[in-house]
Amino acid sequence: MALKIGFIGSGIMGRPMALNLLKAGHPLWVYARRAEALQPLIAAGAIACANPMEVASQVDVIFTVVSDTPDVEQVIFGERGIASGARPGSVVVDMSTISPAATVAFAQRLEALGIDMLDAPVSGGETGAINAALSIMVGGKDAVFERIRPLFACIGKNIVHIGDHGAGQVAKACNQIVVSVTIEAVAEALTFARKNGADPAKVREALLGGSAGSKILEVHGQRMLENNFTPGFKIGLHRKDLRIVIEAAQLSGAAIPAAALVTQHLNSMAGEGESELDSSAVVKVLERLSGISGKW
């Protein structure tokens, strides 16, 4: 029997993910804080609900994709939240990027109500969400993961069960460390090239063919060359993710000095009012530090 699915969150990532579940033929009940954000989903056949409790009361599985840890807590445990409407045996699948420690606590609270939880943050950006090609990192019980795996296959390609509750969020934190530090490295390399009289576009072309080649160099490097910082992933969200990384590192005692440096650069950009730019705009910090400015 087909699972009835709820979906809460209709932002840059959530909307295309929900649409892909609809395209796969799954009935969908939806909620978002901004009702107008649901219009593309309703037009595609989704049923709008007044609050998360109403969503949960209608479905077997509830997906959440919201901004930060407090938002997830509010959606699940707040007034008219998921926990108020979900039946025992339901599954909450949180695909937000939030605190690993908080995720474990949320899972324990839901388990006491007879509700299962998976943490399943994603990587791949808006393009990956639209193309159902996301990388999905999952934490939670094996049996629950296997039950939900066919739904994950509707929205992603690289689906990995990392471990118990919170492990998916740890994996996403690792992803954000690698991405942020690599963006910083690309920005430093291209700024170094420019400062030393070499054509940064030619330098990038050369590096793409060697060991330094990466998707970050390809995509974000091109954005830096074009001075095009239309957001694919905003500085503000990247900064939020690294805050989660830093907090988790403090709890565990992990040394992550490179990620800490990038966090300070993103803080600097927030101070300059640049939080809405793409994260590749971190190159602007290095330009300012290096005494250069303007288009490349």
VOGU-3710 file (C-alpha; in Angstrom, 3 decimals, decimal comma):
1> malkigfigs> 0,000/0,000/0,000  1,315/3,458/-0,933  2,483/5,640/1,927  0,714/8,933/2,503  3,346/11,661/2,687  3,464/15,045/4,387  5,930/17,756/3,431  6,681/20,835/5,539  8,869/23,563/4,050  8,657/24,984/0,559
11> gimgrpmaln> 11,853/26,949/0,053  14,586/26,716/-2,588  15,275/23,084/-1,670  11,965/21,893/-0,280  9,710/22,868/-3,162  11,494/20,870/-5,904  11,943/17,912/-3,536  8,198/17,867/-2,838  7,441/18,213/-6,546  9,589/15,177/-7,286
21> llkaghplwv> 7,637/13,115/-4,754  4,431/14,225/-6,486  5,848/13,351/-9,900  6,610/9,864/-8,574  2,899/9,441/-7,851  2,861/9,878/-4,082  -0,128/11,677/-2,510  1,161/14,706/-0,651  -0,152/16,908/2,174  1,823/20,139/2,565
31> yarraealqp> 2,346/23,100/4,874  4,554/26,215/4,757  4,601/29,367/6,854  4,034/31,414/3,695  0,912/30,052/2,017  1,907/31,520/-1,359  5,013/29,306/-1,373  2,718/26,283/-1,674  1,024/27,361/-4,897  3,291/25,340/-7,258
41> liaagaiaca> 2,699/22,246/-5,105  -1,048/22,743/-4,943  -1,121/23,242/-8,718  0,682/19,905/-9,049  -1,892/18,120/-6,899  -0,744/18,523/-3,288  -3,277/19,147/-0,512  -2,632/22,259/1,591  -2,948/22,048/5,382  -3,380/24,756/8,003
51> npmevasqvd> -0,527/23,632/10,284  1,992/20,794/10,845  -0,414/18,967/13,181  -2,968/18,708/10,381  -0,324/17,402/7,988  0,801/14,749/10,478  -2,743/13,601/11,197  -3,270/12,698/7,526  -0,060/10,854/6,647  2,359/8,029/7,434
61> viftvvsdtp> 5,611/9,906/6,747  6,335/13,593/7,345  9,288/15,289/5,630  10,597/18,564/7,053  12,973/20,967/5,282  13,294/24,180/7,293  16,065/26,617/8,127  17,595/25,878/11,523  17,432/23,836/14,720  14,820/26,039/16,489
71> dveqvifger> 12,611/25,875/13,385  12,680/22,067/13,395  11,849/21,982/17,105  8,942/24,367/16,578  7,562/22,416/13,613  7,728/19,106/15,493  6,995/20,021/19,113  5,453/23,498/18,993  1,762/24,366/19,284  -0,114/22,474/16,534
81> giasgarpgs> 3,169/20,737/15,691  3,794/17,331/14,164  3,963/15,567/17,523  0,420/16,716/18,308  -1,020/15,037/15,221  1,217/12,113/14,276  0,046/8,574/15,000  2,307/5,952/16,625  4,260/4,226/13,872  4,607/7,416/11,829
91> vvvdmstisp> 8,034/8,540/10,649  9,445/12,071/10,761  12,189/12,576/8,166  14,071/15,801/8,848  16,065/16,894/5,800  17,086/20,233/7,279  20,680/20,979/8,280  20,655/21,274/12,076  22,551/20,366/15,246  23,499/16,677/15,574
101> aatvafaqrl> 23,027/16,795/19,355  19,577/18,373/19,044  18,643/15,761/16,444  19,402/12,948/18,887  17,267/14,672/21,531  14,371/15,168/19,073  14,507/11,496/18,061  14,347/10,417/21,706  11,357/12,660/22,400  9,522/11,284/19,361
111> ealgidmlda> 10,392/7,697/20,251  8,675/8,190/23,610  5,516/8,960/21,607  5,916/5,889/19,404  7,084/7,958/16,429  10,263/7,126/14,487  12,690/9,708/13,129  15,397/9,853/10,496  17,795/12,749/10,072  18,492/13,006/6,347
121> pvsggetgai> 20,233/16,251/5,368  21,161/16,692/1,737  23,870/18,092/-0,502  23,600/19,116/-4,124  21,938/22,508/-3,982  18,912/23,729/-5,884  20,049/22,037/-9,093  20,342/18,674/-7,352  16,914/19,157/-5,781  15,301/19,984/-9,132
131> naalsimvgg> 16,951/17,042/-10,880  16,265/14,556/-8,046  20,026/14,056/-7,853  20,728/14,987/-4,233  23,190/13,235/-1,975  21,246/12,134/1,118  23,026/11,343/4,403  20,806/9,395/6,773  20,860/8,741/10,505  18,407/6,468/12,317
141> kdavferirp> 17,305/2,867/12,693  18,068/0,389/9,890  14,488/-0,832/9,545  13,105/2,696/9,329  15,727/3,639/6,741  14,763/0,662/4,581  11,108/1,617/4,855  11,816/5,156/3,631  14,552/4,348/1,090  12,089/4,182/-1,891
151> lfacigkniv> 10,994/7,739/-1,066  14,596/8,924/-0,849  15,115/7,449/-4,333  12,498/9,900/-5,656  14,611/12,897/-4,627  18,217/11,732/-4,589  20,796/9,480/-6,224  23,534/8,986/-3,632  21,675/7,665/-0,579  23,868/6,522/2,323
161> higdhgagqv> 22,745/5,282/5,744  25,507/6,687/7,940  24,465/5,281/11,311  22,231/5,969/14,303  20,295/9,161/15,081  22,402/12,279/14,482  24,898/10,542/12,179  23,293/12,060/9,098  23,753/15,527/10,562  27,384/14,731/11,419
171> akacnqivvs> 27,933/13,720/7,789  26,343/16,970/6,587  28,638/18,908/8,911  31,584/17,081/7,321  30,236/18,025/3,898  30,059/21,686/4,888  33,624/21,613/6,223  34,927/20,256/2,910  32,824/22,623/0,801  33,623/25,766/2,786
181> vtieavaeal> 37,344/25,105/3,085  37,572/24,237/-0,626  35,740/27,433/-1,619  38,226/29,325/0,550  41,141/27,523/-1,136  39,840/28,340/-4,618  39,308/31,970/-3,643  42,838/32,172/-2,220  44,375/30,580/-5,315  42,615/32,863/-7,781
191> tfarkngadp> 43,353/35,944/-5,667  47,003/34,871/-5,431  47,130/34,483/-9,216  45,638/37,905/-9,760  47,937/39,570/-7,221  50,982/38,006/-8,890  50,133/39,004/-12,450  48,796/35,683/-13,802  45,445/35,439/-15,586  43,164/33,775/-12,992
201> akvreallgg> 40,959/32,323/-15,754  43,966/30,586/-17,303  45,145/29,438/-13,878  41,731/27,918/-13,199  41,782/26,202/-16,598  45,163/24,674/-15,820  44,178/23,558/-12,333  41,008/21,864/-13,552  43,132/19,364/-15,474  45,275/18,334/-12,512
211> sagskilevh> 45,057/17,129/-8,935  43,549/20,449/-7,800  40,537/19,940/-10,045  37,162/19,805/-8,274  33,508/20,695/-8,713  34,095/23,663/-6,417  36,900/24,947/-8,643  34,715/24,392/-11,687  31,491/25,985/-10,452  32,469/28,424/-7,720
221> gqrmlennft> 35,717/29,335/-9,429  33,756/30,393/-12,513  31,425/32,489/-10,381  34,449/34,245/-8,874  35,880/34,950/-12,338  32,564/36,352/-13,534  31,972/38,299/-10,308  28,564/36,598/-10,368  27,335/36,020/-6,842  23,660/35,371/-7,534
231> pgfkiglhrk> 22,965/32,883/-4,762  22,897/29,169/-5,282  23,658/28,818/-1,581  23,606/32,041/0,409  26,375/33,285/2,687  23,795/33,538/5,482  22,866/29,852/5,261  26,482/28,760/4,878  27,340/30,777/7,967  24,495/29,083/9,862
241> dlrivieaaq> 25,783/25,647/8,837  29,303/26,451/9,986  27,945/27,721/13,291  26,446/24,256/13,754  29,805/22,709/12,816  31,704/24,897/15,304  29,214/24,154/18,097  29,451/20,399/17,454  33,252/20,607/17,389  33,239/22,378/20,753
251> lsgaaipaaa> 31,083/19,626/22,239  33,269/16,832/20,878  36,665/18,495/21,172  37,408/18,202/17,436  40,035/20,567/16,017  38,750/22,270/12,839  40,935/25,383/12,400  40,351/25,817/8,649  36,566/25,759/9,048  36,906/28,250/11,911
261> lvtqhlnsma> 38,834/30,621/9,625  36,189/30,425/6,920  33,534/31,091/9,553  35,277/34,354/10,448  35,386/35,362/6,783  31,663/34,684/6,472  31,082/36,686/9,667  32,973/39,545/8,026  30,701/39,354/4,993  27,617/39,416/7,207
271> gegeseldss> 29,038/42,547/8,836  29,342/44,101/5,375  25,697/43,311/4,609  26,592/40,574/2,111  24,691/37,625/3,622  22,407/37,300/0,586  25,293/36,681/-1,830  26,432/33,241/-2,961  29,062/31,640/-0,737  31,618/31,941/-3,554
281> avvkvlerls> 31,612/35,664/-2,733  34,035/34,863/0,098  36,627/35,855/-2,504  35,593/39,461/-1,813  37,048/39,171/1,715  40,390/38,047/0,281  40,326/40,823/-2,290  39,857/43,379/0,468  42,630/41,829/2,560  44,926/41,802/-0,488
291> gisgkw> 44,228/45,394/-1,454  42,548/44,593/-4,771  39,000/45,165/-5,922  36,798/45,282/-8,988  35,943/42,770/-11,680  38,542/40,256/-12,788
//
